[in-house]
Amino acid sequence: MTWNESTLGDICDAGQGIIKTGPFGSQLHQSDYSDAGTPVVMPKDIVGGRVSESSIARVAEEHVERLSHHQLYPGDIVYGRRGDIGRCALVTPRESGWLCGTGCLRIHLGNGEVSPKFLFYFLNNPSTVDWIYNQAVGATMPNLNTSILRSIPVRYPTRETQERIAAFLSAYDDLIENNTRRIEILEEMARRLYEEWFVHFRFPGHEGVSFKESELGDIPEGWEVRRLEDAVALNPRTKVPKEGEKLFVPMGALSESSMIVGSLERKTGNSGAKFQNGDTLFARITPCLENGKTGFVDFLPEDQPTACGSTEFIVLRSVSLCPEMVYLLARSDRFRDVAIKSMSGATGRQRVRVESLVEFPVVQPDNATLEAFQRFVSPCFKQARTLALKNANLRAQRDLLLPKLVSGEIDVSDIPMPDDREYEAA
């Protein structure tokens, strides 16, 4: 099969497309942003090839028309201009009408020979990512610009074959996205249950329970309020051997919205935070704390029961609660507000001191209620981990096939479409 060769700039020009920089600071002021309005895609919102809405900024509607030439359309591809410049997102119909923000670059192919989805996967080919980094400008921080994007060499087959390749790889991404949504639902269920039982005290049978006064307001008879230090061990002593390679959790592995801990590393030594299964990892440094970085440790194998991570973690381990309740406590607004207000240090490098959390009041339920709560939420945590492992398997298979498909090394017609059931977690 014959494959064509061109540059991304020539492909865009032929299809009357455009490669454009997002608005500069003089066009989009801080005062233009608001709590509601049209979303603006920033580099931080480019996550896993998609646009994440979890903490997206918005501009008031009166500014949208002025910025309309930065509007996004389905099939557009968005890059960040600095830092992790090999990361890009494909704009879906859901993001149609959103704005390309400051610090981003937008590729709009127009009506040319190349499919936007095929180009997206081509741009995610490791060899293409390496090419982009090699062309980047800037000694300490790699920078991307329209000239570099226009110069990217693109090799592509017929439109029909492009669409077949894109459909095959999209099938993996759709399965991953579906599992990710299920994880989000499980997390939301667990958080709501925690709030109902231990914030509003609407647990099963609460109607027949007497309440008593406490520093947290009225709590059920038989419950008590404890200092955090008495209910949860803070940075407990954990032995991790120095010898050999072991799992290491960097700050980047923690999610801003989910219990799932992402990409792990392997390192020698035993420096950093130390933890075991059932512990919660809580980011203590700005802006990671404010952004919500928190993780639940449930991934360590039997032959490696302890591991290390970033020195910027506070490790929380249940003493009188249960591991799931500790994680959900760490995700609660009340706990996070206290942690954020207690931060100290130089601007931009502020941290939470463990000592400032010791006296934080925690409700201690009776054993029967605690056990009932764990019976409800433990399956949610386990199912979320199962789905995360399944996603890891799907990503590994997709990443193995992607460079071979977009280079023409293998023919997509010879490979069956992925089936989620084939990637059950071990």
N, C-alpha and C positions, 0 to 999 in steps of 0.2 A: 504494500500500500504506500502511495506517495504522500509524504508529509510536506507541508509548506513551511517556509522559514521567513520571518520578518521581525520587525521590532514592534514593541507595544505602541510606540508613538505612531508609526505608520499604520498600524491596525486601527487605532482610534481615529486617525485622520480620514482613512478610507471609509469608515462607517459614520463620519460626522460626529464622532464622540469627542471627549475632552478629558484631559488630565489636569486637575486644578487643585490649588492650595485652598484650604479652608480660610475663613475670615481672620484677619489679623486683629490685634488688640484695639486698634483704632476704629475697627468696624463693629466689634462686639465687646461692649463694656460690661464690667461686673454688675453695674446697676440694671442692665437689661435682663438679668436672670430673675426668675421668680419660682415660687413653689408649684405653680401650675403653668400650663402652656405647652408649646411645641418642644419635644426633646431635642437636645443637641449632642451629637456623638463626639466624645473626646477620646484620646488614646486609651485611657483607663477602661473605657467601655468595650474595647475590642478584646473579647475573651473567647477562646476556643473556636475561632473562625466565625463567630456570630457577634451581634451587638447585644450586650447585656444591659438590661433596663434597671438592674437592682439599685444603682445609685446615680442614675443619669441626671444631668442638669437640664433645665428647661428655660426657655425665654418666653416672656409675655407675648401674647398674640399681636400686639401693636408693632412689634419689631420684625415679625415674620416676613411681611411683604418686602421690607428693605433688604432682607437677607435671602430672598427667594432664589438668587442665582447660586446659592450654596445648598439648595434643596437636594435631597437624596431620592433616587428612584430604584425600584427593584432591579437587581442585577448589578448595581454599582458596587465597587470594591473600595473599602476605606482602609487607609494605612495611618499609623502614627508617624510623625515626622522625626521624632528623636527617641533614642534609647533602644527599645526592642523593635527595630524597624522591619524585621522580617515577619512580623505578625500583622495579619489583615483580616477583615471581616466582609462577608458577602451580605449585602442589604437585601432583605426579603420584603414581600408585599406589606408585612406588618409595619416596617419602618418607613414605608413610602411617605414622603412629605416631611420627614424629619430633616434636621439640618446637619451638615458637615461642620464640625466645630473647629475652633482654634487649635492648632497643633496637629491637624489631620490633613491628609491628601485624599482626593477622590478620583477614581477612574470610572468614567462613563463610556462604554464601548460604542454606543449608538447602534446602527444597523449594519454591522460589518460581517465578516466571515467567521468570526470567533464567538463562540458561546460564552456568556459571562460565567456560567458555572464551570465550564472547562477551564477558562482562564484562571478562575479562583483556585482550582486544584493545581493547575500548572504553576501558579505563583507559590503554592505551598510545597512544591517539590523541593527537597533539601538542597539540590544543586542550584535551583533558582534563588533560594534564600541565601545560600553562600555567595552567589554572584552579587546580590544586592548589598550584602555586608562588605564585600570587597570593594564595591564602588562608593560606599558611604564616605561622607566628608566629616571631618572633626576628629581631633586627636584623642580626646578623652571620652566624648559622647558621640556615637555615630548619628549622623543626620541624613535624612532622606529628602530629596527634592524632586520636582517634576522632571528635570533633565535626566536624572537617574532612572526614574520610572519609564520615561519615553525610550530609553536606550535598552531596556530589557529585551534580550533575544527570545523570541517566541517561536516554537515549532508546533504545528498543529495539523491534524488530519482533516478529512471532510467534515462538514457540519453534522452529518448523521452520526459519524463515529464519535465526534466530540460529545454529542448529547448522550450517546450510549455510555461512554466513559463517565460522564458527569452523573448520569442516573445511577450507575453502579456505586460510585463513591458516595453519592447523596443518600443511598439506601443505608449505608453504615451510619452516616451522620444523623439520619432521621431516627434510627434505632437508639442511638446514643442520646439524642435530645428527648425522646420519649421516656427513656429510663431516668434522665435527669429531672424531668417534670415529676415523675413518680417519687423520686427522692425528695424533691421540694414539698410535695404533698405530705409525705410521711413526717418530714421535719415540722411542717406547720401543725399537723395533728398533735405531735408530741408537745410542741410549745403551747398550744391552746389548752391541752389537758393540764400541763403544769400550772398555767395561769388560773384555770378554773379551780383546781384543787388547792393550790398553795398561795394564791394571791387573793382570789375571791372566796375561797373556802366553800366552793360548791362541789364537794365530792359526794359520791354515793352515800346516802343516808344522813346527809348534813342536816336535813330538816328536823331530825329527832335528837340533835346534839346540842348541849348547852355550851355557851360561849363565855369567855372570861376576858378581862382587859389585859393588854400587854403593850409594850412599846411599839408593836406593829399594828396596834388596834385590837379589836376583838378577835380572839383565836379560840378554837374548840377546846373544851375541857379535856385534859389528858395530854394536850400538846404543850410545848414550851418554846421559848425563844432562846437560842444559844448564840454565842459569839461564833463567827465564821471559823476561827481557829479551833474551836472545840468540835465542830461538825465536819470540817474539811481540813485535811493536811495541806499546807501551803509549801510547795517545793520540798516534798518529803525526801528523805535520804533514800537513794535508790542505787544499787550497785550495778555498774556496767563495766565489764572487763575491758582493760586497755588493749589486749591482744586481738589481732585480726580485724577484718572489715565488719562493719555492722550498719544497720539501717540508721539513717539520719534524716530528720525532718527540718527542712529549711523554712523560713518564714513564708516563702512563696507557696508552700504546699498547703497552707491553711486557707480555707474558704472564708469569704466575708458573709456568707449567708447559709452555710450548710455545715453539718457535723463532719462531712467527709474530708479526710486528709488526702491531698492529691499526690503529685509526683514525689517519690522518695529518692534519696540519694544513698550511696554507700560510702562510708568513711572509716579510716582507722582512728584509733585513739578513743577517748571517752570524755572529751570536753563538751561543755554546753549543758542545757537542761536535760535531766534524766527522768525517764518515765516508764510506765508499764501499761498493759491493757487495762482499760477501765478509767484511766486518767483523762483529764481535760487539759488541753493546751490553750492558754489564754495569752494573746499578744499584749505586751505591756508598754510598747513604745508607740509614739505618734508617727505617722497617721494610721498605723495598722490597727490600733485599739479602736479609734473612732470609726474606722471602716468596718469593724466587726469581725476581724480575724480570730476565729476560735475553732478548735477541732477536738474530736473525740477519738481516743486511741483504742482501736479494736482490730488492728491489722498485724500485730506482732505474732510471728509463728512460735510454736512450742519450743523449738530449739534456740530461740532468741527472745526470751521473755522480757528483756529490757532494751532500751535504745536511747539515743541522744537526739537533741535538736538545738535550735537556735538559742543563744543566750538571752534572747529577748522574749522568751516564754516564761510565764508563771505556770507551774504545774499544780493542778488541783486534784486531790485524791479523797474520795469519800471516807469518812470515819464513822459517822452515825447515820448518814443518809443512804443513797444508793448511787452508783456511778452515773446513771442516766439523769437523776435529779440534779447532780452537781453540774453536769454539762448545761442543762436547761436553766439552772440558776445563773451560770456564767453568761448565758445569752439574754437574761432578763434585763429590761430597761433599768430597773432600780439598781441592780448590781453594776451595770456598765456606767450609769451616771455617776455613782460614787467613785468608781475607778478613774473615770476621766477627770473629775474635779480634783482628785488627789494627785494628779500628775505634776511633776516638778522637773526642773532642769533647764538647760539652754533652749531657746526657741528653735523648733524643728527637731530637737532630740529629747523631748520630754518623755519621762517614763513614770510608770506606777511603782511606788515602793511597796513591797509586800507588807511592811509594817502598817501601812495605812488601811489595809483590808482586814486586819486581825479582829477588830471590834465590830465589823459589819454584822448586824443582827440577822439571823437565819431562823426560819420556823422549823422546828423539829416535830414532825407528826408522830402519832403513835405507831407502833410496829405493824399493826394490822393494816392501817391506811397506807403506810409506806410500801408494804409488800404487795398490796392490791395495785398501787400505782405502778410499781415495777413490772407487774404482770401485764399491764396494759401497754406500757411504752417500750419494754424490752424487744418485743417482736418488731416494732417500728424501726428501732435502731438496727436490728439484725437484717431486716429486709433492705434497708438503705445500704448497708455494707455489701449485701449480695448484688444489688443493682450496680453499685460502684465497681465491684470486681468484674461484673459482666461488661460494663462500659470500658474498663481497662483492656479487656480481651478484644472487644470490638475495635478500639483505637489501634491496638497493636497490629491487628490484621489489616485494617485500612491503611495504616502507615507503611506496612510492608508492601502492599499492592500499589499504592499511589504512584511512586516513581516509575514503576514498571508499566503502568497503564498510560500515564501522560507522556511517556517517552516512546511508546509503541513497542516496547520490549515484549509485551504479551498482549494477546488479543482478548478484549473483554468478552467477546462472544463465546469464548471457551471456558468462562468461569460462571458458576451458578450465582444467582443473587444471594446476598447474605440472609441468613435466618437467625433471628434472635435466639431461638432455642439451641442453636449450635454453640452459643457462647455462654452457657450457664456457668456460674462461678464454681470453681472446684471446692 
